């Protein structure tokens, strides 16, 4: 597959890492960050891993979470040549017993991204050449609040949770809001590609720059109405009145 297109797939090492998170203190930490309802499959996984909380890998993960509260290192390890293991937990059997939930997530994202050269569009908008294939993996387990982007020597991985719904409602299916999914991928992949440049800009200017990229990406990959909806919503919710000017400046 060309590196210009997203490959929507399930990576088993990453999925194992999400199960480790489920057995760790992370589900409680997520709720402390932002209270939210979870996907029914997440509840099933929590029940399944309850008896594995004293696994060595889970204990080590809890220690790491206590130090910095970040999950990126876990997924960096997951895509390394030596991914973490979850001893004695027959995860293959568990995943195989719940195929519909994962198939729905994968199919929903494929319907949005198949055939769309979003990677070449973002490479042009960011000014960063993307030399590796990019895989998009939905997660319906953990983490459930923020996408994570990691890479190894061969590939970039975007781990995308479903959209948080209102109140106590379960998250929206991945395929329900194509504009949201496209914006999430555009923002977080651009943030990964421009990590050093965005850090040098400062928090506000960096956010404006990234969201300007998202607006133009939505305009090219979807339509003008979707891009303007993101612009107006982001200006209001994140208090970025300068976003329109940034978009026009980037448009040239």
NORSUL-V632480 format. One record per helix or strand of 2 or more residues. SS is the DSSP state (H for helix, E for strand). FROM is the first residue (numbers start at 1). LEN is the number of residues. If there is no record, write none. Layout:
BEGIN
ss=<SS;SS>
from=<FROM;FROM>
len=<LEN;LEN>
END
This chain:
BEGIN
ss=<E;H;H;H;H;H;H;H;H;H;E;E;E;H;H;H;H;H>
from=<6;12;26;40;50;56;72;91;99;118;133;148;155;178;195;203;224;243>
len=<3;12;8;9;3;13;7;6;15;9;7;4;7;16;7;19;14;9>
END
